[in-house]
Amino acid sequence: MPEPHSPSLGDATRGRILFGGDYNPEQWPEETWHDDVRLMRDAGVNSVTLGVFSWARLEPQPGVREFGWLDRLMDLMHGNGIGVVLATPTSSPPPWMGRLHPETLPRDEDGRTEWWGSRQHFSHSSAVYRRYAAAITEDLAVRYSGHPALRMWHINNEYCTYDWGDEAEDAFRGWLQAKYGTLDALNEAWGTAFWSQGYGDWYEVLPPRRAHYMKNPAQVLDFKRFTSDALLECYLAERDIVARHSPHIPVTTNFMAVWQGLDAWQWAAQEDVVSIDVYPDPRDPFGAQYGALVHDMTRSQAHGGPWMVMEQAAGPVNWRGVNHPKPAGLNRLWSLQAVARGADAVCYFQWRQSRQGSEKFHSGMVGHAGEHGRTFQEAKRLGAELALLGDKVADTRVEAPEIAVLLDWNAWWASAQDGRLSSEADCPEIVRAWHRALWEAHTVADFAHPEHDLSAYKLVVVPHLYLMTDAAIDNLLAYVHQGGTLVAGFQTGIADEDDRVREGGMDRRLRELFGIRTLHEWWPLDAGETVDAEGFHGTLWSEEIEAADDVDAVTPYKGGELDGLPAVLRKGRAWYVSTLPEPHALRTLLADIAAGAGVRPTLAGLPAGVEAVRRGGLLFLLHHGRDRVTVPVPGRHRDLLTGAEVIDTVELGRYGVAVLEVAA
Ligand code: GAL
């Protein structure tokens, strides 16, 4: 019997790096399609994503189908050797649906309807919406499953909606009944003895709608869990339809980068291909690090295997306050950075810049300036370079990182509640600060869920797991017990999975692990305020901790209320950092801890601003600065991008990249 084949990105890439993007030809006359294809071929585009927002075009009236235009496009793409990532159009229902079935429209926490006229105006819990979504998905799958251009299914687009409406209320209640079984269990988990919130009937239990004052945090936490699950049900329903018709074609849905709404660990487990939309701000001095973080998260969700940049911008976006273009070379640099960190697809929103609609000032690969514009010319160069790398890079893995950064959406959700001590302490920003320290120390990290097997890592970093399950705590204890090195930031393991503060203010076993006898008080800091510790300044937070007798080392706070108390504690291989050290101090601390754990930087002697990543036996060097630098690379190499021989050093200019292969 042949092994059952699970589809993967390899089925779509077929040994190449995918290059292309969202293609919205329904916005253009058909003559333009032929010009599009000419330019796509010129730029080496080998993949387009069709149909993301095509529902009104495909189903102009309920039950009516207009597939002719899509048939012509699928054939056109195939005839030109361009594969298609075919989307289900279900993120933007046609206006007739809202008019005929207003219950398909979501409502916000104030009960206000989100009307059509934009996008994503669907209630995840609406039975009518789900029925129409399944029907159009079924018909697309029947029609195109066997089409030779089809490479991948793309379900919906950036699932991200919340709904406080009536059907969502019923669904939330059903979700809670399945979770808790009895009202007593729900009352206990939500702590409803507080403020007279005890429920005596399931019909009293609501989504957390507008209220006079702070809402019950456990209720809000469950609502976030429910929303992620309700959207996942929508995804799974469509995924199962397309998978039934084309079991050999991989399925994905594109995540927004570092997005709170979906528990990406759970979602990624249901995808054949993990894909991400990533839009670092070209003006952000640490935009490259943000990109690296997103790539590391996505690769980790793909279990270290190849993943896909489904969307990025060739130039400016149009949804920030001020939207800056990418300076020459930056698009190439950040695209190759994604490849270095494991991407097998470099795709854009969108192929041709719109001339109408809300995104007419959002860049495209072909901008308003057309084929002679810098954006297209740069895209064309990139396409040629990706083609050079394809057979050496596609389907290979990033050299296994020795560091894992732990992240859990439940902890993020719970830490972002009303009624906390500091609204300055933002989980993703704290994670970013710790990741930045690792990135600046020239180490590559994975992300992991706190209940994952961590035994492959030499160092585990916990930036901000405010909430931890018992299983997660057991996992960390076992990891350290078996010889791993652990470093945790402030407020680790404060709450259990119901957001109940653990006895003593922090889990007892974790206190013992880190050598904390008593956690007396938390001392959050104001924005911009710092606290002095021996050898560094802390930001954001500090803690009044009494160390246990068996602690091995303490770096104390200096001056102020916490004078002499531990800022950093070490007991054996477990470190606890009760503040957020300023960036260079966190980098030094983490680099020292990593070195102590046997982790080495990817390459010795790297200049600041040069990133090094090893993938598939190749060394990627990415220069994020503008001045020329010399990078030591002992031995003889060949740069796959230029063909040049490299002996012992390589020179990189502004935004320069080298992809080095050891010379035979
Ligand atoms: C993404 C979305 C695209 C486009 C893009 C603009 O969130 O999936 O359709 O809107 O942003 O940056």
Residues whose N, C-alpha, C, O or C-beta is under 5 A from the ligand:
A	BS01	GAL	E158 V317 F349
